[in-house]
Amino acid sequence: MKLPLRGIIPPLVTPLLENKELDSHGLKNLIEHVLEGGVHGVFLVGTNGEGPSLSYPLRKQLIKEACEIVNHRVPVLVGITDTSLEATLEIADYSKKAGADALVIAPPYYFPISEQEMMDYLENLVPKLTLPFLLYNIPSCTKLNLSVKMARKAKDLGAIGVKESSDDISQVYALIEEFKDSPDFSIIVGAELYLSETITKGGQGAVAGGANFFPRLFVDLYEASMSKDLERIAILRNSLLKMHTTIYNVGDSATKSIKAIKCALSIMGICSDHMAQPLHKFDESKRNEVKRYLNQFEYSRDYNSIL
């Protein structure tokens, strides 16, 4: 895997059948869809992938089949965050055997922990890993907002980057400033609306949920940001804002964007929208709302071109 890791890396949803088994056909459709859209990597078993809700056998099947489908065309990242060190290492070891390229590590969830406890956890975990890793800051799910100091500690332990999903642009900028002299260390933003700002300030990319269904929009915005094409950035960002105020705004649950992404993919015929409990898919009324919003975008038959 070439460093620094950069570009658009969709956090893949996990296609499921009605019986909650893996939808292998849908997974292949989805991976080919995002690769045709020009993405630079894929991230499995993350928040959009409903990782914590998946059984361990299903996670392993997903990792194995996804790595086989991708077949080294782009890097495959796997989220290994869990509530116990042993479970984290189990998925980490399996990811290596399956052919993944890197791991993504957030603080263990459920128990609130201090940053010092997280540092101690990494010091114990990292020497046991057999793949490169990124630190993942997502305080909305882990109860801990990782500081720049924590990112520096992770880098000292061998991290190749940070996935910053605190939804705080000032924290993104602080990370970019801290590591501006570390060309192989990636600052990857999780908040899609900060993509262009992250790239123009010197960051490396985005893990963008919307790239599951409109990959070309995000790839085009990334490329426009890399070339500092302000006119093109403005046009593409307006489309992104429209997506956030329509498709992502259906329903009132805290997980509505995850549901909307799966719903959009189902409407587009790429994979089903079944979800792992405790989440459930949109009802028919909300599905029709997403469909109406999708129809407001002009996209080509392969759904990779928007505008």
RODO-2510 file (C-alpha; in nm, 4 decimals, decimal comma):
residues 307
     n   res          X          Y          Z
     1     m     0,0000     0,0000     0,0000
     2     k     0,1451     0,3306    -0,1119
     3     l     0,1744     0,6031     0,1523
     4     p     0,0326     0,8468     0,2273
     5     l    -0,3117     0,6954     0,2087
     6     r    -0,5228     0,9484     0,0218
     7     g    -0,8398     1,0127    -0,1747
     8     i    -1,2014     0,9066    -0,1358
     9     i    -1,2526     0,5934     0,0733
    10     p    -1,6206     0,5020     0,1103
    11     p    -1,7195     0,3348     0,4369
    12     l    -1,9037     0,0524     0,2663
    13     v    -2,2478    -0,0425     0,3875
    14     t    -2,2892    -0,4132     0,4564
    15     p    -2,5446    -0,5570     0,2102
    16     l    -2,7741    -0,7990     0,3911
    17     l    -3,0455    -1,0401     0,2861
    18     e    -3,3843    -1,0455     0,4538
    19     n    -3,2623    -1,3259     0,6806
    20     k    -2,9700    -1,0981     0,7808
    21     e    -2,7097    -1,3116     0,6045
    22     l    -2,4534    -1,1408     0,3830
    23     d    -2,5828    -1,0427     0,0406
    24     s    -2,2809    -1,1559    -0,1611
    25     h    -2,4299    -1,0481    -0,4935
    26     g    -2,5114    -0,7046    -0,3540
    27     l    -2,1607    -0,6749    -0,2097
    28     k    -2,0060    -0,7382    -0,5495
    29     n    -2,2424    -0,4868    -0,7127
    30     l    -2,1550    -0,2260    -0,4520
    31     i    -1,7789    -0,2726    -0,4744
    32     e    -1,7798    -0,2598    -0,8541
    33     h    -2,0048     0,0476    -0,8400
    34     v    -1,7696     0,2465    -0,6157
    35     l    -1,4585     0,1325    -0,8020
    36     e    -1,6124     0,2397    -1,1318
    37     g    -1,6748     0,5731    -0,9636
    38     g    -1,3007     0,6163    -0,9140
    39     v    -1,2674     0,5757    -0,5371
    40     h    -0,9216     0,5285    -0,3917
    41     g    -0,9953     0,2635    -0,1264
    42     v    -1,2750     0,0969     0,0700
    43     f    -1,3393     0,0812     0,4446
    44     l    -1,5195    -0,2235     0,5861
    45     v    -1,6913    -0,2853     0,9215
    46     g    -1,7228     0,0836     1,0067
    47     t    -2,0185     0,2843     1,1339
    48     n    -2,1930     0,2950     0,7960
    49     g    -2,1189    -0,0771     0,7673
    50     e    -2,3077    -0,1366     1,0961
    51     g    -1,9933    -0,3067     1,2236
    52     p    -2,0831    -0,3379     1,5935
    53     s    -2,4157    -0,5026     1,5040
    54     l    -2,2641    -0,7780     1,2893
    55     s    -2,1801    -1,1245     1,4195
    56     y    -1,8156    -1,2285     1,4050
    57     p    -1,8785    -1,4949     1,1381
    58     l    -2,0574    -1,2359     0,9232
    59     r    -1,7765    -0,9817     0,9697
    60     k    -1,5226    -1,2410     0,8615
    61     q    -1,7286    -1,3438     0,5590
    62     l    -1,7630    -0,9780     0,4601
    63     i    -1,3885    -0,9146     0,4920
    64     k    -1,2966    -1,2281     0,2985
    65     e    -1,5407    -1,1734     0,0128
    66     a    -1,4689    -0,8012    -0,0146
    67     c    -1,0929    -0,8586    -0,0343
    68     e    -1,1475    -1,1200    -0,3045
    69     i    -1,3701    -0,8865    -0,5076
    70     v    -1,1404    -0,5858    -0,4729
    71     n    -0,8415    -0,8055    -0,5592
    72     h    -0,5816    -0,5394    -0,4715
    73     r    -0,7248    -0,2786    -0,7086
    74     v    -0,7428    -0,0323    -0,4168
    75     p    -0,6455    -0,0593    -0,0486
    76     v    -0,8949    -0,2337     0,1800
    77     l    -0,9244    -0,0939     0,5336
    78     v    -1,1016    -0,2861     0,8104
    79     g    -1,2465    -0,1466     1,1309
    80     i    -1,1416    -0,3668     1,4211
    81     t    -1,2782    -0,1645     1,7135
    82     d    -1,4513    -0,3800     1,9724
    83     t    -1,5267    -0,3957     2,3422
    84     s    -1,2413    -0,6336     2,4240
    85     l    -0,8771    -0,6530     2,3234
    86     e    -0,9116    -1,0206     2,2305
    87     a    -1,2012    -0,9590     1,9915
    88     t    -1,0141    -0,6691     1,8344
    89     l    -0,7107    -0,8882     1,7725
    90     e    -0,9254    -1,1712     1,6352
    91     i    -1,0610    -0,9492     1,3558
    92     a    -0,7203    -0,7889     1,3027
    93     d    -0,5548    -1,1269     1,2499
    94     y    -0,8333    -1,2456     1,0221
    95     s    -0,8107    -0,9261     0,8140
    96     k    -0,4433    -0,9918     0,7511
    97     k    -0,5137    -1,3498     0,6385
    98     a    -0,7971    -1,2339     0,4126
    99     g    -0,5743    -0,9857     0,2303
   100     a    -0,6712    -0,6497     0,3817
   101     d    -0,4194    -0,3654     0,3676
   102     a    -0,4766    -0,1657     0,6864
   103     l    -0,6760    -0,1523     1,0083
   104     v    -0,8797     0,1267     1,1661
   105     i    -0,8830     0,1578     1,5452
   106     a    -1,1179     0,3674     1,7597
   107     p    -1,1401     0,3587     2,1402
   108     p    -1,3265     0,0520     2,2721
   109     y    -1,6916     0,1448     2,3152
   110     y    -1,9355     0,1039     2,6067
   111     f    -1,7125     0,1988     2,9015
   112     p    -1,6068     0,5650     2,9089
   113     i    -1,2262     0,5706     2,9200
   114     s    -0,9660     0,8412     2,9647
   115     e    -0,7138     0,9388     2,7011
   116     q    -0,4386     0,7917     2,9157
   117     e    -0,6245     0,4601     2,9208
   118     m    -0,6497     0,4807     2,5426
   119     m    -0,2757     0,5398     2,5182
   120     d    -0,2122     0,2382     2,7394
   121     y    -0,4530     0,0339     2,5277
   122     l    -0,2676     0,1226     2,2073
   123     e     0,0689     0,0436     2,3648
   124     n    -0,0610    -0,3044     2,4440
   125     l    -0,2502    -0,3591     2,1163
   126     v    -0,0230    -0,2207     1,8457
   127     p     0,2767    -0,4561     1,8940
   128     k     0,0383    -0,7471     1,8329
   129     l    -0,0889    -0,6121     1,4976
   130     t     0,0419    -0,7446     1,1681
   131     l    -0,1016    -0,4667     0,9475
   132     p    -0,0606    -0,0864     0,9416
   133     f    -0,3299     0,1068     1,1269
   134     l    -0,5112     0,4391     1,1382
   135     l    -0,6370     0,5974     1,4573
   136     y    -1,0108     0,6678     1,4400
   137     n    -1,1652     0,9554     1,6341
   138     i    -1,5442     0,9257     1,6522
   139     p    -1,6471     1,0618     1,9947
   140     s    -2,0200     1,0385     1,9149
   141     c    -1,9852     0,6584     1,9374
   142     t    -1,6946     0,6096     2,1792
   143     k    -1,7437     0,8801     2,4454
   144     l    -1,3820     0,9964     2,3992
   145     n    -1,2623     1,2821     2,1797
   146     l    -0,9024     1,2041     2,0889
   147     s    -0,6651     1,5004     2,1019
   148     v    -0,3782     1,5960     1,8737
   149     k    -0,1509     1,4647     2,1498
   150     m    -0,3212     1,1247     2,1177
   151     a    -0,2701     1,1317     1,7418
   152     r     0,0995     1,2065     1,7951
   153     k     0,1229     0,9101     2,0323
   154     a    -0,0426     0,6854     1,7737
   155     k     0,2017     0,8039     1,5081
   156     d     0,4938     0,7316     1,7399
   157     l     0,3549     0,3779     1,7743
   158     g     0,3425     0,3383     1,3957
   159     a     0,0045     0,4770     1,2839
   160     i    -0,0129     0,5788     0,9177
   161     g    -0,2870     0,8359     0,9727
   162     v    -0,5949     0,9581     1,1543
   163     k    -0,9570     0,9286     1,0515
   164     e    -1,1046     1,2392     1,2145
   165     s    -1,4820     1,2181     1,2631
   166     s    -1,5397     1,4590     1,5498
   167     d    -1,7339     1,6945     1,3194
   168     d    -1,5037     1,9764     1,4370
   169     i    -1,3233     2,1485     1,1504
   170     s    -1,0853     2,3234     1,3905
   171     q    -0,9663     1,9819     1,5082
   172     v    -0,9083     1,8779     1,1467
   173     y    -0,7013     2,1905     1,0888
   174     a    -0,5033     2,1299     1,4099
   175     l    -0,4134     1,7789     1,2925
   176     i    -0,3083     1,9045     0,9501
   177     e    -0,0850     2,1657     1,1129
   178     e     0,0642     1,9167     1,3593
   179     f     0,1617     1,6673     1,0885
   180     k     0,2418     1,9005     0,7996
   181     d     0,6033     1,7841     0,8076
   182     s     0,5058     1,4143     0,8040
   183     p     0,4358     1,3451     0,4350
   184     d     0,3487     0,9773     0,4870
   185     f     0,0938     1,0455     0,7632
   186     s    -0,2654     1,0930     0,6430
   187     i    -0,5363     1,3181     0,7817
   188     i    -0,8613     1,1664     0,6570
   189     v    -1,1827     1,3512     0,7394
   190     g    -1,5077     1,1740     0,8190
   191     a    -1,7433     1,4719     0,7817
   192     e    -1,8243     1,4926     0,4109
   193     l    -1,8976     1,8647     0,4155
   194     y    -1,5369     1,9312     0,5219
   195     l    -1,3855     1,7458     0,2266
   196     s    -1,2792     2,0443     0,0176
   197     e    -1,1521     2,2406     0,3201
   198     t    -0,9500     1,9410     0,4377
   199     i    -0,7814     1,8913     0,1014
   200     t    -0,7103     2,2569     0,0300
   201     k    -0,5569     2,2962     0,3783
   202     g    -0,3233     2,0003     0,3212
   203     g    -0,5190     1,6943     0,4330
   204     q    -0,5242     1,3731     0,2328
   205     g    -0,8813     1,2563     0,1880
   206     a    -1,2235     1,1617     0,3186
   207     v    -1,4140     0,8564     0,4333
   208     a    -1,7423     0,9680     0,2776
   209     g    -2,0619     0,7690     0,3315
   210     g    -2,2307     0,9259     0,0302
   211     a    -1,9593     0,7800    -0,1923
   212     n    -2,1453     0,4499    -0,1533
   213     f    -2,4111     0,5723    -0,3958
   214     f    -2,2620     0,8837    -0,5647
   215     p    -1,8888     0,7990    -0,5745
   216     r    -1,8108     1,0209    -0,8717
   217     l    -1,9410     1,3314    -0,6944
   218     f    -1,6886     1,2836    -0,4151
   219     v    -1,4025     1,1854    -0,6439
   220     d    -1,4658     1,4915    -0,8607
   221     l    -1,4774     1,7159    -0,5530
   222     y    -1,1540     1,5640    -0,4242
   223     e    -0,9812     1,6207    -0,7573
   224     a    -1,1130     1,9762    -0,7854
   225     s    -0,9874     2,0440    -0,4322
   226     m    -0,6466     1,8990    -0,5120
   227     s    -0,6163     2,1347    -0,8104
   228     k    -0,7761     2,4246    -0,6156
   229     d    -1,0345     2,4734    -0,8901
   230     l    -1,2561     2,7072    -0,6868
   231     e    -1,5330     2,7340    -0,9454
   232     r    -1,5655     2,3565    -0,9767
   233     i    -1,5423     2,3129    -0,5980
   234     a    -1,8363     2,5522    -0,5541
   235     i    -2,0526     2,3657    -0,8074
   236     l    -1,9775     2,0220    -0,6641
   237     r    -2,0131     2,1360    -0,3049
   238     n    -2,3587     2,2705    -0,3832
   239     s    -2,4570     1,9210    -0,5009
   240     l    -2,3135     1,7763    -0,1819
   241     l    -2,5077     2,0271     0,0290
   242     k    -2,8244     1,9402    -0,1614
   243     m    -2,7667     1,5730    -0,0861
   244     h    -2,7292     1,6487     0,2849
   245     t    -3,0439     1,8611     0,3040
   246     t    -3,2581     1,6108     0,1132
   247     i    -3,1509     1,2449     0,1099
   248     y    -2,9715     1,2604     0,4446
   249     n    -3,2564     1,4536     0,6037
   250     v    -3,5276     1,1900     0,5771
   251     g    -3,6623     1,0792     0,9135
   252     d    -3,5566     1,1932     1,2575
   253     s    -3,3410     0,9130     1,3989
   254     a    -2,9763     0,9598     1,4906
   255     t    -2,8892     0,6946     1,2319
   256     k    -3,0970     0,8406     0,9481
   257     s    -2,7985     0,8985     0,7180
   258     i    -2,6967     0,5301     0,7393
   259     k    -3,0529     0,4257     0,6602
   260     a    -3,0731     0,6781     0,3758
   261     i    -2,7536     0,5475     0,2144
   262     k    -2,8792     0,1889     0,2178
   263     c    -3,2201     0,3005     0,0968
   264     a    -3,0667     0,4936    -0,1945
   265     l    -2,8564     0,1930    -0,2941
   266     s    -3,1675    -0,0261    -0,2890
   267     i    -3,3637     0,2173    -0,5057
   268     m    -3,0714     0,2271    -0,7492
   269     g    -3,0728    -0,1537    -0,7717
   270     i    -2,7247    -0,2017    -0,6284
   271     c    -2,8026    -0,3894    -0,3061
   272     s    -3,0880    -0,4377    -0,0624
   273     d    -3,1621    -0,2058     0,2290
   274     h    -3,2040    -0,4678     0,5023
   275     m    -3,0259    -0,3680     0,8228
   276     a    -2,8818    -0,5470     1,1225
   277     q    -3,0751    -0,5108     1,4474
   278     p    -3,1263    -0,2903     1,6363
   279     l    -3,1486    -0,0674     1,3252
   280     h    -3,4259    -0,1133     1,0733
   281     k    -3,4750     0,0096     0,7197
   282     f    -3,6973     0,2976     0,6170
   283     d    -4,0684     0,2301     0,5803
   284     e    -4,2381     0,2753     0,2435
   285     s    -4,3204     0,6400     0,3063
   286     k    -3,9592     0,7351     0,3815
   287     r    -3,8346     0,5181     0,0966
   288     n    -4,0565     0,7107    -0,1443
   289     e    -3,9185     1,0340    -0,0027
   290     v    -3,5616     0,9217    -0,0694
   291     k    -3,6639     0,8137    -0,4196
   292     r    -3,8159     1,1542    -0,4870
   293     y    -3,4951     1,3261    -0,3751
   294     l    -3,2790     1,0933    -0,5839
   295     n    -3,4837     1,1866    -0,8888
   296     q    -3,3937     1,5526    -0,8306
   297     f    -3,0344     1,4704    -0,9218
   298     e    -2,9381     1,4201    -1,2816
   299     y    -2,7162     1,1141    -1,2872
   300     s    -2,6164     0,8759    -1,5613
   301     r    -2,7335     0,5146    -1,5809
   302     d    -2,4269     0,3897    -1,3953
   303     y    -2,4991     0,6441    -1,1179
   304     n    -2,1398     0,7692    -1,1201
   305     s    -2,2037     1,1054    -1,2829
   306     i    -2,3951     1,3804    -1,1119
   307     l    -2,4823     1,7322    -1,2422
***
